[in-house]
């Protein structure tokens, strides 16, 4: 693993990086499964399925990716999650303190998630309202999902920074591939849903949010 260059801007993944949202995700999808008469899954199982968007997660949880039952189950999962998207979610320890220091340093911040955009924006506007993000990019139909780099490159434009000066911080292979595809600095976090085994493409893996400060320009 090579030494990470110092970044002038930071883009965060949301689920498993800034925020532990697994409880709400599992609750919403399990409720949808129950309502279509299918078995539910333990919360821990969802940690392996998060990262490719809610539709893909529902496909995995249900075991099928088409048909009336899937369409109904996905519709129910969206409705359930929209009702209680933050009841069981919370920032990881040290994240709020990290954001305070980055704000003091006037480091531009962004968020890029495969979570539907309305949900991602609602979480940031509610749980992280005291910090300023130049752009929050959740999944929208007209923009490809990560690891396509389109969403993070759009954030780079808003930051007015070249991609190579931006750290993309995340907990999954999807995030590391996105960073590589965009020409950004891939920084993995070990506290997320899957752990460091998925982060072999990272330039650096950090074990606590405060460690990111050593990788960002003062």
N, C-alpha and C positions, 0 to 999 in steps of 0.2 A: 504494500500500500504506500503510494507516494505522498509526499507532504502536500497538503492542500494550499494553494495560493490564497492570499487574503482577499476577501470579498468586499465589495462596496455596496452591495444590496443583497437581500435575502428573500427568497420565495419559500414558503412553508407548504408542505402537504397539510391536510387538516386531520382526517381520521387516523389515529395512531401516531401522530406527530405533535400537533398542538393540543389535541383534545382526545380523551378516551370516550368515544361515542358508542362503544360496542354494546353496552346495555340497552340503549334505545334502539339500535339497529336490530338486535336480536329480538327484542320485545315486539317490534313492529312486524317483522317477518314471521315470527312464530304465531302471532295473533292472526295474520293472514292465512298461514297454513292451517291453523285450527278451523278457520271459517270455511275453508274449502275441503275439510275432512282429511287432511294429510298430517302425518306425524311431525312434531316439532324437533328442534335440535338444541343441544346445550349451547350456552352463550359462547364458550370457548371455540366451538366449531366455526362460528362466524368470523373469528379472528383470521382464519385461513382463507376466507372467501372475500373479505373486504378489499377494495383497491381497484376493482374494474368497473365500478358503478353498481347502482341498486338493481338494475335490470338483470345484469349478469349474476349478481348475488342471488336474486330470486330464482333464476334458472337453476342454479346449483342446489339451492335449498329444496326446491320442488322436485328436481330430477328431470324436468322437461323444459324445453325452451319455446314451445309454441302450443297452439290450441286454445280453446275457450277456457279451460281450467287455469292455464298459465296466465292468460290475459286477466281473468278475474282475480287471481291471487296477487298479481303485480299491482293491479288497481287498488286492492285492499291494503297492500303493504305501503304504498305511497300515502294513502289516506291515513293509515295508522301512524306513520312516521310524521306526517304533517301535523297531527294532533298533539303529539308529545315528543318533539325532536330533541329536547334538552332535559327531560325529567331525570334521566339516568346518566347524563354526560357531564364531564368536568375536565378542566385543564390539568395536564400532567404536572406533578410537583416541579417547581422551578421555572415553568414557562412564563408565568406572569412577571417574575423578577427579570428574566431574560428580556422580555419585551420592553420593560422599563428602561433597561440599560441601552438597548438598541435605539429606543426613541431618544434618549439623552444624547446619543452619538449622532442622531439625525440620519440613521441608516434607513433607506427606503425599504419598505416591507410589502410583500404580496402573499396571496394564498392561491394555490392551484389544487383543485380537488376533482375527482371523478364523481363525487356526490352531486346529485342534481343541484343546479345553481341556486334555486330558491332556498333550499335547505342550508347550503353552505353559507350563503349570504346572511340568513337568519341567525345562524350560530355566531358568526363573526360580529354581527350588529348587536347581539345580545350579550354574549359571554366575553367579548373582547372589545366592547364599545369604547373603552378609554384609550385605545391605541389607534393610530391612523395607518391604514393600509392603502397603498396607491391603487390597488385593484384586487378584487376577489373574483376568481374565475372558477366557478363550478361547472359541471357538465351542462352544455346546451347543444341542441340538435345540430346547429350550424357550425360547431367547432368540434373536431375529433377529440376523443378521449386521450388522456395520457396512456401510453408513452409517446404518442404524437406530440411534438414540441410546440404546436401552434398556440396553446393557451399560455404557456410560460413565456414564449417569445413576445406575445402581446403585452404581457406584464413588463417585460424588459423595455419595450417601447415607452410605456407609461413612466418607467423609472428613468428614462433617458440614459441608460447604461448599456454598454455592449454585453452580450451574453456571457462572455468569459470572465466578467467581473461580478457575476451574480452566483451566490450559493443557492442550490436547490436542496432543501432539507426534507428528508422523508424516511419512512420506515420500511419500504418495500422495494422489490425489484422494479416495479412499475416506475417508482420515483427515480431510481438510479438510471434506468434506461431513458427516461424523459430528460434528465440532466445531460446525459451523454449525447442524446439526439439534438439537444438545443445548443451544445457547446458550453454548458454551464458547469459549475463546480459541484459534483455530487457528494453530499454529506449525508451519511446514514445515521439514524438514531437507534440505539439498542433497546429503548423502552417501549417500542411500539407493539403491534399485534403479532409480529412474527419473529422478532429477534434478529441478531446479526448474521445468521446463516444466509439470509437472502441478500446481503449487502456487499457481495464480493466486488461489485462495480464501483463502490464508494471510494473516493479519494481519502476519506477519513470517516471513521465511525466514532460517534460521541456517546458517552454513557450518562451524561447529565446535561441539561440545557445550558448551564453556565459555561461548559467547554466550548460552545460555539463562539463565545466572545474572543477566544484566542485566534479565531479564523476570520475575523471581520476587522476591517481597518478602524482605527480609533478616530 
